[in-house]
């Protein structure tokens, strides 16, 4: 059996990589993938703690987080497509205003 500390360490590493991806990269697609990585790291920690406590509440919460994350990706990709259509670029530094 794998100790829960290993899951928490892996979760912290994944969350750190996701945070660095959001802070360093300027491509919105990479930023969305990094946000998803951070959400999955938090989900891993919740499932690990849920297994330690022998309850299903963490796993149920993770299910709802995954559903909300899927909706967030759909809306985010739609926004990226619309910004690309109007500005002809998706670089975050070039798109600094919401004016048409």
C-alpha positions, 0 to 999 in steps of 0.5 A, a space after each residue: 500500500 502506498 502511503 498518503 504522503 506520496 500522493 500529497 507530495 505528487 499533488 504539491 509537485 503537480 500544483 507547483 508545475 501548474 502555477 509556474 505554467 500560468 505565471 511563466 507562459 503567455 499562451 492562453 491555451 498553455 495557461 488553461 492546461 496549467 489551470 487544469 493541472 492545478 485542479 487535478 492536483 487539488 483533486 488528487 489531494 482530496 481523493 488521498 485525504 478521502 481515502 485516509 478518512 474512509 469516506 466518499 465525500 472527497 470523491 463526490 466533491 472531485 466529481 463536481 470539480 471535474 464537471 465545473 472544470 469541463 464547463 470552464 474549458 468549454 467557455 475558455 476555448 470559446 473566448 479564445 476563438 472569439 479573441 483570435 477572430 477579432 485580434 488575429 492573435 492569442 498572445 496574452 500580452 498583445 490582447 490587453 483590452 476588451 474593446 472591439 
